[in-house]
Amino acid sequence: MKEEIERIIDSDRKLGFVSVQEFVKDAIRRNIIQYSSISCEKRNSASNGNENKVKVKGEAN
């Protein structure tokens, strides 16, 4: 992977990366943001789905 990252960095300096470490930190940051938003969407979806499933004592199933 390191060689591929170096190739990407060397092939396009407009990306702004000057080291493999910078590239990796940016990739990790983007993944955290992406997965955090997916996780939030799943939590919101789950809580919205459960709101309609609240049982009231004495109600039939």
N, CA, C and O atoms as a Maestro MAE file, in Angstrom:
{
 s_m_m2io_version
 :::
 2.0.0
}

f_m_ct {
 s_m_title
 :::
 protein
 m_atom[244] {
  # First column is atom index #
  i_m_mmod_type
  r_m_x_coord
  r_m_y_coord
  r_m_z_coord
  i_m_residue_number
  s_m_chain_name
  s_m_pdb_residue_name
  s_m_pdb_atom_name
  i_m_atomic_number
  :::
  1 25 0.819 -1.189 0.000 1 A "MET " " N  " 7
  2 3 0.000 0.000 0.000 1 A "MET " " CA " 6
  3 2 0.864 1.254 0.000 1 A "MET " " C  " 6
  4 15 0.536 2.252 -0.642 1 A "MET " " O  " 8
  5 25 1.966 1.185 0.726 2 A "LYS " " N  " 7
  6 3 2.820 2.366 0.814 2 A "LYS " " CA " 6
  7 2 3.287 2.800 -0.570 2 A "LYS " " C  " 6
  8 15 3.289 3.992 -0.878 2 A "LYS " " O  " 8
  9 25 3.682 1.839 -1.407 3 A "GLU " " N  " 7
  10 3 4.143 2.175 -2.753 3 A "GLU " " CA " 6
  11 2 3.037 2.820 -3.573 3 A "GLU " " C  " 6
  12 15 3.290 3.750 -4.339 3 A "GLU " " O  " 8
  13 25 1.830 2.337 -3.419 4 A "GLU " " N  " 7
  14 3 0.686 2.914 -4.156 4 A "GLU " " CA " 6
  15 2 0.416 4.342 -3.698 4 A "GLU " " C  " 6
  16 15 0.157 5.221 -4.521 4 A "GLU " " O  " 8
  17 25 0.474 4.574 -2.400 5 A "ILE " " N  " 7
  18 3 0.275 5.924 -1.871 5 A "ILE " " CA " 6
  19 2 1.358 6.860 -2.394 5 A "ILE " " C  " 6
  20 15 1.073 7.986 -2.802 5 A "ILE " " O  " 8
  21 25 2.610 6.384 -2.379 6 A "GLU " " N  " 7
  22 3 3.706 7.199 -2.902 6 A "GLU " " CA " 6
  23 2 3.494 7.530 -4.379 6 A "GLU " " C  " 6
  24 15 3.772 8.647 -4.815 6 A "GLU " " O  " 8
  25 25 3.002 6.561 -5.143 7 A "ARG " " N  " 7
  26 3 2.725 6.784 -6.559 7 A "ARG " " CA " 6
  27 2 1.656 7.857 -6.739 7 A "ARG " " C  " 6
  28 15 1.783 8.730 -7.598 7 A "ARG " " O  " 8
  29 25 0.606 7.788 -5.931 8 A "ILE " " N  " 7
  30 3 -0.471 8.785 -6.005 8 A "ILE " " CA " 6
  31 2 0.062 10.164 -5.655 8 A "ILE " " C  " 6
  32 15 -0.218 11.138 -6.355 8 A "ILE " " O  " 8
  33 25 0.821 10.251 -4.586 9 A "ILE " " N  " 7
  34 3 1.384 11.534 -4.150 9 A "ILE " " CA " 6
  35 2 2.286 12.120 -5.232 9 A "ILE " " C  " 6
  36 15 2.200 13.306 -5.549 9 A "ILE " " O  " 8
  37 25 3.156 11.272 -5.798 10 A "ASP " " N  " 7
  38 3 4.104 11.737 -6.814 10 A "ASP " " CA " 6
  39 2 3.415 12.089 -8.132 10 A "ASP " " C  " 6
  40 15 3.874 12.976 -8.852 10 A "ASP " " O  " 8
  41 25 2.323 11.403 -8.450 11 A "SER " " N  " 7
  42 3 1.669 11.627 -9.740 11 A "SER " " CA " 6
  43 2 0.827 12.891 -9.781 11 A "SER " " C  " 6
  44 15 0.587 13.440 -10.855 11 A "SER " " O  " 8
  45 25 0.376 13.358 -8.620 12 A "ASP " " N  " 7
  46 3 -0.481 14.551 -8.621 12 A "ASP " " CA " 6
  47 2 -0.187 15.416 -7.399 12 A "ASP " " C  " 6
  48 15 -0.802 15.253 -6.345 12 A "ASP " " O  " 8
  49 25 0.743 16.319 -7.553 13 A "ARG " " N  " 7
  50 3 1.121 17.219 -6.455 13 A "ARG " " CA " 6
  51 2 -0.004 18.192 -6.100 13 A "ARG " " C  " 6
  52 15 0.019 18.797 -5.028 13 A "ARG " " O  " 8
  53 25 -0.985 18.347 -6.987 14 A "LYS " " N  " 7
  54 3 -2.113 19.250 -6.710 14 A "LYS " " CA " 6
  55 2 -2.967 18.753 -5.548 14 A "LYS " " C  " 6
  56 15 -3.744 19.515 -4.973 14 A "LYS " " O  " 8
  57 25 -2.824 17.479 -5.204 15 A "LEU " " N  " 7
  58 3 -3.572 16.933 -4.075 15 A "LEU " " CA " 6
  59 2 -3.117 17.549 -2.760 15 A "LEU " " C  " 6
  60 15 -3.877 17.599 -1.793 15 A "LEU " " O  " 8
  61 25 -1.870 18.018 -2.730 16 A "GLY " " N  " 7
  62 3 -1.386 18.718 -1.554 16 A "GLY " " CA " 6
  63 2 -0.705 17.854 -0.514 16 A "GLY " " C  " 6
  64 15 -0.336 18.356 0.548 16 A "GLY " " O  " 8
  65 25 -0.530 16.588 -0.782 17 A "PHE " " N  " 7
  66 3 0.138 15.705 0.179 17 A "PHE " " CA " 6
  67 2 1.639 15.754 -0.054 17 A "PHE " " C  " 6
  68 15 2.102 15.653 -1.190 17 A "PHE " " O  " 8
  69 25 2.407 15.911 1.037 18 A "VAL " " N  " 7
  70 3 3.860 15.923 0.919 18 A "VAL " " CA " 6
  71 2 4.481 14.676 1.532 18 A "VAL " " C  " 6
  72 15 5.689 14.466 1.423 18 A "VAL " " O  " 8
  73 25 3.656 13.841 2.180 19 A "SER " " N  " 7
  74 3 4.188 12.617 2.777 19 A "SER " " CA " 6
  75 2 3.097 11.551 2.836 19 A "SER " " C  " 6
  76 15 1.901 11.834 2.761 19 A "SER " " O  " 8
  77 25 3.565 10.324 2.974 20 A "VAL " " N  " 7
  78 3 2.644 9.200 3.137 20 A "VAL " " CA " 6
  79 2 1.824 9.392 4.411 20 A "VAL " " C  " 6
  80 15 0.632 9.087 4.439 20 A "VAL " " O  " 8
  81 25 2.458 9.891 5.450 21 A "GLN " " N  " 7
  82 3 1.771 10.092 6.727 21 A "GLN " " CA " 6
  83 2 0.600 11.067 6.575 21 A "GLN " " C  " 6
  84 15 -0.479 10.827 7.118 21 A "GLN " " O  " 8
  85 25 0.804 12.156 5.845 22 A "GLU " " N  " 7
  86 3 -0.289 13.110 5.623 22 A "GLU " " CA " 6
  87 2 -1.433 12.456 4.864 22 A "GLU " " C  " 6
  88 15 -2.601 12.653 5.201 22 A "GLU " " O  " 8
  89 25 -1.098 11.680 3.843 23 A "PHE " " N  " 7
  90 3 -2.112 10.993 3.048 23 A "PHE " " CA " 6
  91 2 -2.934 10.053 3.926 23 A "PHE " " C  " 6
  92 15 -4.163 10.031 3.854 23 A "PHE " " O  " 8
  93 25 -2.231 9.273 4.760 24 A "VAL " " N  " 7
  94 3 -2.911 8.293 5.616 24 A "VAL " " CA " 6
  95 2 -3.792 8.994 6.650 24 A "VAL " " C  " 6
  96 15 -4.916 8.559 6.899 24 A "VAL " " O  " 8
  97 25 -3.291 10.077 7.255 25 A "LYS " " N  " 7
  98 3 -4.114 10.815 8.230 25 A "LYS " " CA " 6
  99 2 -5.382 11.341 7.571 25 A "LYS " " C  " 6
  100 15 -6.459 11.280 8.164 25 A "LYS " " O  " 8
  101 25 -5.265 11.860 6.347 26 A "ASP " " N  " 7
  102 3 -6.434 12.367 5.641 26 A "ASP " " CA " 6
  103 2 -7.419 11.239 5.328 26 A "ASP " " C  " 6
  104 15 -8.630 11.407 5.473 26 A "ASP " " O  " 8
  105 25 -6.893 10.091 4.899 27 A "ALA " " N  " 7
  106 3 -7.757 8.950 4.583 27 A "ALA " " CA " 6
  107 2 -8.505 8.466 5.823 27 A "ALA " " C  " 6
  108 15 -9.695 8.158 5.755 27 A "ALA " " O  " 8
  109 25 -7.812 8.401 6.941 28 A "ILE " " N  " 7
  110 3 -8.445 7.966 8.197 28 A "ILE " " CA " 6
  111 2 -9.513 8.980 8.616 28 A "ILE " " C  " 6
  112 15 -10.617 8.595 9.002 28 A "ILE " " O  " 8
  113 25 -9.189 10.255 8.541 29 A "ARG " " N  " 7
  114 3 -10.144 11.306 8.906 29 A "ARG " " CA " 6
  115 2 -11.421 11.198 8.067 29 A "ARG " " C  " 6
  116 15 -12.531 11.288 8.593 29 A "ARG " " O  " 8
  117 25 -11.247 11.003 6.754 30 A "ARG " " N  " 7
  118 3 -12.417 10.879 5.867 30 A "ARG " " CA " 6
  119 2 -13.248 9.653 6.210 30 A "ARG " " C  " 6
  120 15 -14.477 9.714 6.182 30 A "ARG " " O  " 8
  121 25 -12.598 8.542 6.535 31 A "ASN " " N  " 7
  122 3 -13.336 7.339 6.908 31 A "ASN " " CA " 6
  123 2 -14.094 7.527 8.209 31 A "ASN " " C  " 6
  124 15 -15.236 7.084 8.330 31 A "ASN " " O  " 8
  125 25 -13.480 8.173 9.175 32 A "ILE " " N  " 7
  126 3 -14.160 8.426 10.447 32 A "ILE " " CA " 6
  127 2 -15.408 9.261 10.210 32 A "ILE " " C  " 6
  128 15 -16.472 8.958 10.750 32 A "ILE " " O  " 8
  129 25 -15.287 10.302 9.414 33 A "ILE " " N  " 7
  130 3 -16.435 11.157 9.108 33 A "ILE " " CA " 6
  131 2 -17.523 10.349 8.412 33 A "ILE " " C  " 6
  132 15 -18.696 10.438 8.773 33 A "ILE " " O  " 8
  133 25 -17.129 9.556 7.407 34 A "GLN " " N  " 7
  134 3 -18.105 8.760 6.658 34 A "GLN " " CA " 6
  135 2 -18.812 7.751 7.556 34 A "GLN " " C  " 6
  136 15 -20.041 7.670 7.552 34 A "GLN " " O  " 8
  137 25 -18.044 6.984 8.322 35 A "TYR " " N  " 7
  138 3 -18.642 5.954 9.155 35 A "TYR " " CA " 6
  139 2 -19.430 6.539 10.325 35 A "TYR " " C  " 6
  140 15 -20.406 5.938 10.774 35 A "TYR " " O  " 8
  141 25 -19.020 7.692 10.817 36 A "SER " " N  " 7
  142 3 -19.773 8.345 11.881 36 A "SER " " CA " 6
  143 2 -21.143 8.760 11.384 36 A "SER " " C  " 6
  144 15 -22.136 8.602 12.094 36 A "SER " " O  " 8
  145 25 -21.207 9.292 10.167 37 A "SER " " N  " 7
  146 3 -22.508 9.716 9.636 37 A "SER " " CA " 6
  147 2 -23.391 8.513 9.355 37 A "SER " " C  " 6
  148 15 -24.603 8.581 9.559 37 A "SER " " O  " 8
  149 25 -22.807 7.408 8.891 38 A "ILE " " N  " 7
  150 3 -23.592 6.195 8.651 38 A "ILE " " CA " 6
  151 2 -24.127 5.664 9.974 38 A "ILE " " C  " 6
  152 15 -25.286 5.259 10.065 38 A "ILE " " O  " 8
  153 25 -23.284 5.667 10.995 39 A "SER " " N  " 7
  154 3 -23.686 5.184 12.309 39 A "SER " " CA " 6
  155 2 -24.828 6.031 12.875 39 A "SER " " C  " 6
  156 15 -25.776 5.501 13.453 39 A "SER " " O  " 8
  157 25 -24.727 7.355 12.703 40 A "CYS " " N  " 7
  158 3 -25.789 8.254 13.170 40 A "CYS " " CA " 6
  159 2 -27.092 7.986 12.435 40 A "CYS " " C  " 6
  160 15 -28.161 7.972 13.045 40 A "CYS " " O  " 8
  161 25 -27.006 7.772 11.124 41 A "GLU " " N  " 7
  162 3 -28.204 7.485 10.335 41 A "GLU " " CA " 6
  163 2 -28.860 6.201 10.810 41 A "GLU " " C  " 6
  164 15 -30.085 6.136 10.914 41 A "GLU " " O  " 8
  165 25 -28.061 5.170 11.101 42 A "LYS " " N  " 7
  166 3 -28.613 3.905 11.577 42 A "LYS " " CA " 6
  167 2 -29.281 4.072 12.932 42 A "LYS " " C  " 6
  168 15 -30.358 3.528 13.173 42 A "LYS " " O  " 8
  169 25 -28.623 4.844 13.835 43 A "ARG " " N  " 7
  170 3 -29.225 5.074 15.153 43 A "ARG " " CA " 6
  171 2 -30.536 5.832 15.012 43 A "ARG " " C  " 6
  172 15 -31.523 5.489 15.662 43 A "ARG " " O  " 8
  173 25 -30.556 6.862 14.168 44 A "ASN " " N  " 7
  174 3 -31.776 7.641 13.977 44 A "ASN " " CA " 6
  175 2 -32.865 6.792 13.356 44 A "ASN " " C  " 6
  176 15 -34.029 6.886 13.746 44 A "ASN " " O  " 8
  177 25 -32.499 5.973 12.402 45 A "SER " " N  " 7
  178 3 -33.466 5.104 11.747 45 A "SER " " CA " 6
  179 2 -34.039 4.093 12.737 45 A "SER " " C  " 6
  180 15 -35.244 3.842 12.753 45 A "SER " " O  " 8
  181 25 -33.176 3.526 13.550 46 A "ALA " " N  " 7
  182 3 -33.621 2.545 14.537 46 A "ALA " " CA " 6
  183 2 -34.538 3.187 15.566 46 A "ALA " " C  " 6
  184 15 -35.551 2.600 15.949 46 A "ALA " " O  " 8
  185 25 -34.192 4.379 16.013 47 A "SER " " N  " 7
  186 3 -35.038 5.021 17.025 47 A "SER " " CA " 6
  187 2 -36.363 5.448 16.419 47 A "SER " " C  " 6
  188 15 -37.387 5.393 17.100 47 A "SER " " O  " 8
  189 25 -36.378 5.868 15.171 48 A "ASN " " N  " 7
  190 3 -37.632 6.236 14.527 48 A "ASN " " CA " 6
  191 2 -38.521 5.018 14.325 48 A "ASN " " C  " 6
  192 15 -39.741 5.110 14.455 48 A "ASN " " O  " 8
  193 25 -37.922 3.890 14.011 49 A "GLY " " N  " 7
  194 3 -38.686 2.667 13.824 49 A "GLY " " CA " 6
  195 2 -39.251 2.154 15.125 49 A "GLY " " C  " 6
  196 15 -40.338 1.576 15.138 49 A "GLY " " O  " 8
  197 25 -38.551 2.348 16.206 50 A "ASN " " N  " 7
  198 3 -39.004 1.847 17.503 50 A "ASN " " CA " 6
  199 2 -40.081 2.720 18.123 50 A "ASN " " C  " 6
  200 15 -40.840 2.254 18.973 50 A "ASN " " O  " 8
  201 25 -40.159 3.982 17.709 51 A "GLU " " N  " 7
  202 3 -41.173 4.865 18.283 51 A "GLU " " CA " 6
  203 2 -42.575 4.341 18.015 51 A "GLU " " C  " 6
  204 15 -43.469 4.506 18.845 51 A "GLU " " O  " 8
  205 25 -42.773 3.714 16.870 52 A "ASN " " N  " 7
  206 3 -44.092 3.206 16.511 52 A "ASN " " CA " 6
  207 2 -44.393 1.867 17.170 52 A "ASN " " C  " 6
  208 15 -45.521 1.382 17.089 52 A "ASN " " O  " 8
  209 25 -43.407 1.262 17.819 53 A "LYS " " N  " 7
  210 3 -43.580 -0.065 18.390 53 A "LYS " " CA " 6
  211 2 -43.750 -0.032 19.901 53 A "LYS " " C  " 6
  212 15 -43.692 -1.076 20.550 53 A "LYS " " O  " 8
  213 25 -43.955 1.130 20.462 54 A "VAL " " N  " 7
  214 3 -44.121 1.240 21.905 54 A "VAL " " CA " 6
  215 2 -45.472 0.661 22.286 54 A "VAL " " C  " 6
  216 15 -46.505 1.056 21.744 54 A "VAL " " O  " 8
  217 25 -45.455 -0.275 23.220 55 A "LYS " " N  " 7
  218 3 -46.704 -0.904 23.648 55 A "LYS " " CA " 6
  219 2 -47.288 -0.126 24.805 55 A "LYS " " C  " 6
  220 15 -46.572 0.314 25.705 55 A "LYS " " O  " 8
  221 25 -48.591 0.036 24.771 56 A "VAL " " N  " 7
  222 3 -49.302 0.678 25.857 56 A "VAL " " CA " 6
  223 2 -49.984 -0.418 26.661 56 A "VAL " " C  " 6
  224 15 -50.603 -1.322 26.101 56 A "VAL " " O  " 8
  225 25 -49.862 -0.326 27.983 57 A "LYS " " N  " 7
  226 3 -50.424 -1.352 28.852 57 A "LYS " " CA " 6
  227 2 -51.923 -1.497 28.560 57 A "LYS " " C  " 6
  228 15 -52.684 -0.530 28.529 57 A "LYS " " O  " 8
  229 25 -52.290 -2.747 28.353 58 A "GLY " " N  " 7
  230 3 -53.701 -3.028 28.104 58 A "GLY " " CA " 6
  231 2 -54.056 -3.050 26.619 58 A "GLY " " C  " 6
  232 15 -55.163 -3.457 26.265 58 A "GLY " " O  " 8
  233 25 -53.150 -2.625 25.745 59 A "GLU " " N  " 7
  234 3 -53.414 -2.643 24.309 59 A "GLU " " CA " 6
  235 2 -53.158 -4.035 23.753 59 A "GLU " " C  " 6
  236 15 -52.267 -4.747 24.215 59 A "GLU " " O  " 8
  237 25 -53.941 -4.408 22.768 60 A "ALA " " N  " 7
  238 3 -53.733 -5.691 22.113 60 A "ALA " " CA " 6
  239 2 -52.535 -5.601 21.173 60 A "ALA " " C  " 6
  240 15 -52.225 -4.532 20.648 60 A "ALA " " O  " 8
  241 25 -51.861 -6.739 20.966 61 A "ASN " " N  " 7
  242 3 -50.699 -6.779 20.068 61 A "ASN " " CA " 6
  243 2 -51.093 -6.612 18.666 61 A "ASN " " C  " 6
  244 15 -50.238 -6.621 17.780 61 A "ASN " " O  " 8
  :::
 }
 m_bond[243] {
  # First column is bond index #
  i_m_from
  i_m_to
  i_m_order
  :::
  1 1 2 1
  2 2 3 1
  3 3 4 2
  4 3 5 1
  5 5 6 1
  6 6 7 1
  7 7 8 2
  8 7 9 1
  9 9 10 1
  10 10 11 1
  11 11 12 2
  12 11 13 1
  13 13 14 1
  14 14 15 1
  15 15 16 2
  16 15 17 1
  17 17 18 1
  18 18 19 1
  19 19 20 2
  20 19 21 1
  21 21 22 1
  22 22 23 1
  23 23 24 2
  24 23 25 1
  25 25 26 1
  26 26 27 1
  27 27 28 2
  28 27 29 1
  29 29 30 1
  30 30 31 1
  31 31 32 2
  32 31 33 1
  33 33 34 1
  34 34 35 1
  35 35 36 2
  36 35 37 1
  37 37 38 1
  38 38 39 1
  39 39 40 2
  40 39 41 1
  41 41 42 1
  42 42 43 1
  43 43 44 2
  44 43 45 1
  45 45 46 1
  46 46 47 1
  47 47 48 2
  48 47 49 1
  49 49 50 1
  50 50 51 1
  51 51 52 2
  52 51 53 1
  53 53 54 1
  54 54 55 1
  55 55 56 2
  56 55 57 1
  57 57 58 1
  58 58 59 1
  59 59 60 2
  60 59 61 1
  61 61 62 1
  62 62 63 1
  63 63 64 2
  64 63 65 1
  65 65 66 1
  66 66 67 1
  67 67 68 2
  68 67 69 1
  69 69 70 1
  70 70 71 1
  71 71 72 2
  72 71 73 1
  73 73 74 1
  74 74 75 1
  75 75 76 2
  76 75 77 1
  77 77 78 1
  78 78 79 1
  79 79 80 2
  80 79 81 1
  81 81 82 1
  82 82 83 1
  83 83 84 2
  84 83 85 1
  85 85 86 1
  86 86 87 1
  87 87 88 2
  88 87 89 1
  89 89 90 1
  90 90 91 1
  91 91 92 2
  92 91 93 1
  93 93 94 1
  94 94 95 1
  95 95 96 2
  96 95 97 1
  97 97 98 1
  98 98 99 1
  99 99 100 2
  100 99 101 1
  101 101 102 1
  102 102 103 1
  103 103 104 2
  104 103 105 1
  105 105 106 1
  106 106 107 1
  107 107 108 2
  108 107 109 1
  109 109 110 1
  110 110 111 1
  111 111 112 2
  112 111 113 1
  113 113 114 1
  114 114 115 1
  115 115 116 2
  116 115 117 1
  117 117 118 1
  118 118 119 1
  119 119 120 2
  120 119 121 1
  121 121 122 1
  122 122 123 1
  123 123 124 2
  124 123 125 1
  125 125 126 1
  126 126 127 1
  127 127 128 2
  128 127 129 1
  129 129 130 1
  130 130 131 1
  131 131 132 2
  132 131 133 1
  133 133 134 1
  134 134 135 1
  135 135 136 2
  136 135 137 1
  137 137 138 1
  138 138 139 1
  139 139 140 2
  140 139 141 1
  141 141 142 1
  142 142 143 1
  143 143 144 2
  144 143 145 1
  145 145 146 1
  146 146 147 1
  147 147 148 2
  148 147 149 1
  149 149 150 1
  150 150 151 1
  151 151 152 2
  152 151 153 1
  153 153 154 1
  154 154 155 1
  155 155 156 2
  156 155 157 1
  157 157 158 1
  158 158 159 1
  159 159 160 2
  160 159 161 1
  161 161 162 1
  162 162 163 1
  163 163 164 2
  164 163 165 1
  165 165 166 1
  166 166 167 1
  167 167 168 2
  168 167 169 1
  169 169 170 1
  170 170 171 1
  171 171 172 2
  172 171 173 1
  173 173 174 1
  174 174 175 1
  175 175 176 2
  176 175 177 1
  177 177 178 1
  178 178 179 1
  179 179 180 2
  180 179 181 1
  181 181 182 1
  182 182 183 1
  183 183 184 2
  184 183 185 1
  185 185 186 1
  186 186 187 1
  187 187 188 2
  188 187 189 1
  189 189 190 1
  190 190 191 1
  191 191 192 2
  192 191 193 1
  193 193 194 1
  194 194 195 1
  195 195 196 2
  196 195 197 1
  197 197 198 1
  198 198 199 1
  199 199 200 2
  200 199 201 1
  201 201 202 1
  202 202 203 1
  203 203 204 2
  204 203 205 1
  205 205 206 1
  206 206 207 1
  207 207 208 2
  208 207 209 1
  209 209 210 1
  210 210 211 1
  211 211 212 2
  212 211 213 1
  213 213 214 1
  214 214 215 1
  215 215 216 2
  216 215 217 1
  217 217 218 1
  218 218 219 1
  219 219 220 2
  220 219 221 1
  221 221 222 1
  222 222 223 1
  223 223 224 2
  224 223 225 1
  225 225 226 1
  226 226 227 1
  227 227 228 2
  228 227 229 1
  229 229 230 1
  230 230 231 1
  231 231 232 2
  232 231 233 1
  233 233 234 1
  234 234 235 1
  235 235 236 2
  236 235 237 1
  237 237 238 1
  238 238 239 1
  239 239 240 2
  240 239 241 1
  241 241 242 1
  242 242 243 1
  243 243 244 2
  :::
 }
}
